[in-house]
Amino acid sequence: MTRHGFGARLTDETWGRLIQAGRPQRYEPGSPIMNQGDPGGSVHLLLEGAVKVAMVRPDGSLVALAFRGPGEILGEFSAWSGAKRAATVLAVGPCQTRVFPTDRFRALAREWGLEDAVWGNILARQCESDELRAEQSALPAGRRLAAALLRLARTLGEPIDPEVSDGAVPRRRGVLLAISLSQRDIADYIGLSRTSVALEYTRLKELGAIRTGRKYVAIHDLDLLESLAEAGESEVI
């Protein structure tokens, strides 16, 4: 299984040592791993499954801010800053983590020389957030959705076998997002209406770029999706 985010910055040996040092914890779909406003008393490493990072509105509803997959670290900003949790983290499907008391994880990070990896991951997430805000303010719906799917491919994707060709057409790069991702989640994530997301999903399917199911999004052609994100559909066709 591909490790993303923080885990991708570590060697297999270091990741394995961390996993051995943490306490196993399992979460059922929809269960909160941490809640917005709570003290940052623990750090989690995500081994299996995917999570949704969401902000709680004043009316109690949730707005999706990000999605994370295996290898990610959860709760590290509060652990290092001392601030309360800035968001709620929910298990999208069955999840398995390794949990550490904050002081214990910080001590291990210092002892094993992992602090640069932690801060590098925090900065990467800030850049991701800035990128998302820029897309929401500047890109039309089609390019915004394509860019969001590419980001999810980087943070959640597992490579899938390219389609076999007869040699006349290059093989296409594909990625599977094995996550139950509703159109409402995507709409909140990129600042569109659910109707707009549904229309753009249909266009991407007609172009052969993606296929969707109840618990997955299959990106069949990353190159095409990248072209759509950069140029827009009318310039690619």
Legacy VTK file of the C-alpha trace (Angstrom):
# vtk DataFile Version 3.0
C-alpha trace
ASCII
DATASET POLYDATA
POINTS 237 float
0.000 0.000 0.000
1.299 3.446 -0.946
2.265 5.732 1.941
1.269 9.357 1.526
2.203 12.624 3.198
4.315 12.266 6.320
4.864 8.539 5.832
6.262 9.088 2.342
9.013 11.226 3.885
10.290 8.334 6.021
12.260 5.218 5.214
10.495 1.869 5.493
12.604 1.098 8.561
11.679 4.313 10.376
8.003 3.960 9.499
8.041 0.403 10.809
9.639 1.490 14.085
6.996 4.167 14.560
4.198 1.687 13.917
5.638 -0.648 16.527
5.846 2.192 19.061
2.210 3.310 18.758
-0.986 1.909 20.254
-3.353 0.268 17.727
-6.733 1.940 17.318
-9.610 1.144 14.954
-12.448 3.400 13.811
-15.717 2.565 12.118
-17.021 4.644 9.180
-18.203 8.047 10.355
-16.420 7.828 13.713
-14.532 10.945 14.863
-10.802 10.487 15.311
-10.475 14.000 16.715
-12.878 16.891 17.187
-12.545 20.574 16.414
-11.873 22.597 19.556
-10.504 19.698 21.616
-7.057 19.888 23.244
-4.282 18.321 21.180
-3.423 15.450 23.494
-2.535 12.810 20.906
-1.029 12.199 17.479
-2.239 9.515 15.062
-0.527 7.767 12.171
-3.029 6.509 9.601
-2.241 2.943 8.538
-5.368 1.899 6.663
-8.414 3.662 5.295
-9.128 7.304 4.546
-10.280 10.249 6.632
-12.112 13.495 5.996
-10.810 16.684 7.593
-13.756 19.022 8.125
-14.614 22.336 9.729
-17.724 22.547 11.873
-20.020 25.429 10.918
-21.893 27.385 13.617
-25.059 25.442 12.700
-23.249 22.141 13.345
-22.876 21.090 9.705
-19.504 20.031 8.313
-17.488 21.449 5.422
-14.844 19.152 3.926
-11.389 20.757 3.931
-9.190 17.815 2.931
-9.008 14.051 2.604
-6.093 11.957 3.870
-4.918 8.423 3.195
-2.496 5.818 4.569
0.823 7.193 5.773
-0.593 10.504 6.932
-0.032 12.004 10.359
-3.049 13.489 12.151
-3.015 16.038 14.962
0.623 17.051 14.626
-0.008 20.806 14.385
-1.744 20.910 17.762
0.991 18.703 19.199
3.713 21.171 18.219
1.825 24.462 18.589
-0.186 23.719 21.722
-3.320 25.046 19.998
-6.694 23.327 20.142
-7.783 21.128 17.246
-8.512 23.343 14.244
-10.768 20.782 12.546
-12.684 17.554 13.026
-11.264 14.359 11.496
-13.725 11.596 10.584
-13.148 8.054 9.341
-14.581 7.802 5.817
-14.465 4.005 5.888
-12.970 1.512 8.347
-9.678 2.988 9.558
-6.717 1.772 11.533
-4.269 4.128 13.223
-1.395 4.085 15.664
-1.938 6.622 18.430
0.687 8.334 20.587
0.350 10.722 23.526
1.621 14.097 22.335
4.644 14.166 24.647
5.632 10.648 23.622
5.460 11.397 19.902
7.404 14.639 20.250
10.096 12.818 22.209
10.364 10.122 19.526
10.481 12.736 16.765
13.310 14.522 18.541
15.194 11.307 19.346
14.843 9.832 15.847
15.409 13.070 13.928
11.872 13.309 12.527
11.090 16.941 13.320
12.063 18.154 9.836
9.664 15.610 8.333
6.867 16.797 10.629
7.379 20.476 9.802
7.865 19.717 6.124
4.493 17.989 6.133
2.841 20.905 7.951
4.221 23.354 5.368
3.107 21.113 2.489
-0.441 21.118 3.859
-0.386 24.903 4.145
0.682 25.132 0.504
-2.124 22.724 -0.418
-4.640 24.913 1.417
-3.352 28.058 -0.323
-3.534 26.292 -3.686
-7.127 25.235 -3.056
-8.190 28.769 -2.102
-6.552 30.162 -5.243
-8.395 27.624 -7.407
-11.718 28.456 -5.764
-11.294 32.140 -6.512
-9.942 31.876 -10.059
-10.844 28.630 -11.856
-14.104 27.706 -13.611
-15.957 24.614 -12.434
-14.440 22.083 -14.844
-10.832 23.035 -14.184
-11.505 23.252 -10.447
-12.855 19.694 -10.313
-9.999 18.340 -12.439
-7.443 20.037 -10.176
-9.160 18.665 -7.065
-9.156 15.104 -8.414
-5.455 15.401 -9.209
-4.797 16.554 -5.653
-6.768 13.617 -4.277
-4.794 11.308 -6.559
-1.613 12.545 -4.872
-2.971 12.241 -1.329
-5.111 9.089 -1.611
-4.397 7.365 -4.902
-3.218 3.835 -5.550
-1.789 3.183 -9.034
-3.903 0.946 -11.253
-2.721 -1.044 -14.234
-2.746 1.019 -17.434
-4.994 -0.131 -20.217
-3.317 -2.523 -22.591
-2.917 -1.064 -26.066
-1.842 -2.484 -29.414
1.214 -0.242 -29.416
-0.358 2.498 -31.519
-1.577 4.447 -28.471
0.580 5.055 -25.385
-0.617 3.392 -22.220
-2.511 5.691 -19.891
-1.598 6.387 -16.274
-4.401 5.564 -13.862
-5.120 5.942 -10.157
-7.809 4.482 -7.911
-9.327 6.548 -5.102
-10.827 3.821 -2.907
-12.985 6.161 -0.846
-16.694 6.782 -0.444
-16.681 10.342 -1.758
-20.090 11.929 -2.216
-20.755 14.714 -4.680
-21.682 16.878 -1.683
-18.238 16.244 -0.143
-16.524 17.250 -3.378
-18.795 20.280 -3.789
-17.956 21.542 -0.293
-14.274 20.791 -0.815
-13.922 22.906 -3.968
-16.632 25.501 -3.351
-19.191 24.444 -5.980
-22.828 23.408 -5.888
-23.604 19.695 -5.980
-25.387 20.243 -9.308
-22.235 21.758 -10.832
-20.145 18.838 -9.601
-22.631 16.343 -11.072
-22.469 18.080 -14.469
-18.664 18.158 -14.473
-18.452 14.512 -13.383
-20.638 13.612 -16.361
-18.335 15.499 -18.733
-15.240 13.798 -17.338
-16.892 10.393 -17.737
-17.847 11.172 -21.337
-14.223 12.105 -22.037
-13.060 8.790 -20.564
-11.055 10.494 -17.824
-12.825 8.946 -14.825
-15.326 6.358 -13.660
-17.156 6.597 -10.340
-18.901 4.181 -8.020
-20.433 4.292 -4.562
-17.083 3.660 -2.865
-14.485 4.688 -5.411
-13.348 7.116 -8.086
-11.171 5.586 -10.809
-9.042 8.090 -12.713
-8.289 6.365 -16.006
-6.187 9.050 -17.652
-4.068 11.300 -15.436
-2.489 13.008 -18.444
-5.894 14.025 -19.788
-6.996 15.213 -16.356
-3.835 17.314 -16.036
-4.526 18.877 -19.433
-8.099 19.659 -18.406
-6.947 21.243 -15.149
-4.450 23.448 -16.973
-6.295 24.343 -20.168
-9.985 23.580 -19.772
-12.064 21.119 -21.756
-12.539 23.253 -24.869
-8.779 23.548 -25.414
-8.129 19.809 -24.995
-10.799 18.308 -27.223
LINES 1 238
237 0 1 2 3 4 5 6 7 8 9 10 11 12 13 14 15 16 17 18 19 20 21 22 23 24 25 26 27 28 29 30 31 32 33 34 35 36 37 38 39 40 41 42 43 44 45 46 47 48 49 50 51 52 53 54 55 56 57 58 59 60 61 62 63 64 65 66 67 68 69 70 71 72 73 74 75 76 77 78 79 80 81 82 83 84 85 86 87 88 89 90 91 92 93 94 95 96 97 98 99 100 101 102 103 104 105 106 107 108 109 110 111 112 113 114 115 116 117 118 119 120 121 122 123 124 125 126 127 128 129 130 131 132 133 134 135 136 137 138 139 140 141 142 143 144 145 146 147 148 149 150 151 152 153 154 155 156 157 158 159 160 161 162 163 164 165 166 167 168 169 170 171 172 173 174 175 176 177 178 179 180 181 182 183 184 185 186 187 188 189 190 191 192 193 194 195 196 197 198 199 200 201 202 203 204 205 206 207 208 209 210 211 212 213 214 215 216 217 218 219 220 221 222 223 224 225 226 227 228 229 230 231 232 233 234 235 236
